Amino acid sequence: MLLFKLNLLALTLLQAEIGFDMRSMWNQSGVVAKSVIIVLAIMSAWSIGVMIDRVLAYSAARKQSREFAPLVAGCLKEGKIDEAINVSEQNKKSHLAKVVVAGLQEFQAHQSSSEIPGEAIEASKRALERATAITNAELKRGISGLATIGSTAPFVGLFGTVFGIISAFQGMSSEKSTGLSAVAGGISEALITTAFGLFVAVPAVWMFNYFNSKIESFDVEMNNSSSELIDYFLKKRGGKR
């Protein structure tokens, strides 16, 4: 609470003394503070790019999966595996299609062979597991970077804050004065880098948690689809006996 009151007081004094707008704060900042701000801006731009990319990818996966599920179910119900594979290949952005097509292709490859039926099922199961793992990795692309930015951006901002405080004390020492004008530049450096670090970190953490929850739901759907497909293969093999 005391730190919050001190920051609020500093902000009020800065507003009266130097205008407290972004341009004046940038001009008051030193080389180190400007470098920190540039680094944070790059981190922010990268995280925003990942957010947009993942939102578009998850939206497309969800949309195509909703269209894909009833179509492939109808094909399998009629025993049309070739048609089910074609439907899967037409929905390449669907996470379900990526998993289902791997299992179908593996099962079809063993269908005409003289192998023991159980071996074909096991081969299909392994293909489904591999496809699920690969699709999961694709869904997670860039997500770990958001976690890294969310955890390190405040410390990058704090790095600039430390130098801002040092600059403030150096100003007081060189000018032999304890007035606000002697420390205004250093305080502005400290405030802007800390604030910018939090501004970059908070959305990254929020979106990291949001994307993780999405991936978990996708994983559940892929595992359920794999299980249902294995049940279908078992019934199909059993019907041939």
Secondary structure in CASP SS format (residue, H / E / C, confidence):
PFRMAT SS
TARGET T0000
AUTHOR 0000-0000-0000
METHOD secondary structure of the structure
MODEL  1
M C 1.00
L H 1.00
L H 1.00
F H 1.00
K H 1.00
L H 1.00
N H 1.00
L H 1.00
L H 1.00
A H 1.00
L H 1.00
T H 1.00
L H 1.00
L H 1.00
Q H 1.00
A H 1.00
E H 1.00
I H 1.00
G C 1.00
F C 1.00
D C 1.00
M H 1.00
R H 1.00
S H 1.00
M H 1.00
W H 1.00
N H 1.00
Q H 1.00
S C 1.00
G C 1.00
V H 1.00
V H 1.00
A H 1.00
K H 1.00
S H 1.00
V H 1.00
I H 1.00
I H 1.00
V H 1.00
L H 1.00
A H 1.00
I H 1.00
M H 1.00
S H 1.00
A H 1.00
W H 1.00
S H 1.00
I H 1.00
G H 1.00
V H 1.00
M H 1.00
I H 1.00
D H 1.00
R H 1.00
V H 1.00
L H 1.00
A H 1.00
Y H 1.00
S H 1.00
A H 1.00
A H 1.00
R H 1.00
K H 1.00
Q H 1.00
S H 1.00
R H 1.00
E H 1.00
F H 1.00
A H 1.00
P H 1.00
L H 1.00
V H 1.00
A H 1.00
G H 1.00
C H 1.00
L H 1.00
K H 1.00
E C 1.00
G C 1.00
K C 1.00
I H 1.00
D H 1.00
E H 1.00
A H 1.00
I H 1.00
N H 1.00
V H 1.00
S H 1.00
E H 1.00
Q H 1.00
N C 1.00
K C 1.00
K C 1.00
S C 1.00
H H 1.00
L H 1.00
A H 1.00
K H 1.00
V H 1.00
V H 1.00
V H 1.00
A H 1.00
G H 1.00
L H 1.00
Q H 1.00
E H 1.00
F H 1.00
Q H 1.00
A H 1.00
H H 1.00
Q H 1.00
S C 1.00
S C 1.00
S C 1.00
E C 1.00
I C 1.00
P H 1.00
G H 1.00
E H 1.00
A H 1.00
I H 1.00
E H 1.00
A H 1.00
S H 1.00
K H 1.00
R H 1.00
A H 1.00
L H 1.00
E H 1.00
R H 1.00
A H 1.00
T H 1.00
A H 1.00
I H 1.00
T H 1.00
N H 1.00
A H 1.00
E H 1.00
L H 1.00
K C 1.00
R C 1.00
G C 1.00
I H 1.00
S H 1.00
G H 1.00
L H 1.00
A H 1.00
T H 1.00
I H 1.00
G H 1.00
S H 1.00
T H 1.00
A H 1.00
P H 1.00
F H 1.00
V H 1.00
G H 1.00
L H 1.00
F H 1.00
G H 1.00
T H 1.00
V H 1.00
F H 1.00
G H 1.00
I H 1.00
I H 1.00
S H 1.00
A H 1.00
F H 1.00
Q H 1.00
G H 1.00
M H 1.00
S H 1.00
S H 1.00
E H 1.00
K C 1.00
S C 1.00
T C 1.00
G C 1.00
L H 1.00
S H 1.00
A H 1.00
V H 1.00
A H 1.00
G H 1.00
G H 1.00
I H 1.00
S H 1.00
E H 1.00
A H 1.00
L H 1.00
I H 1.00
T H 1.00
T H 1.00
A H 1.00
F H 1.00
G H 1.00
L H 1.00
F H 1.00
V H 1.00
A H 1.00
V H 1.00
P H 1.00
A H 1.00
V H 1.00
W H 1.00
M H 1.00
F H 1.00
N H 1.00
Y H 1.00
F H 1.00
N H 1.00
S H 1.00
K H 1.00
I H 1.00
E H 1.00
S H 1.00
F H 1.00
D H 1.00
V H 1.00
E H 1.00
M H 1.00
N H 1.00
N H 1.00
S H 1.00
S H 1.00
S H 1.00
E H 1.00
L H 1.00
I H 1.00
D H 1.00
Y H 1.00
F H 1.00
L H 1.00
K H 1.00
K H 1.00
R H 1.00
G H 1.00
G H 1.00
K H 1.00
R C 1.00
END
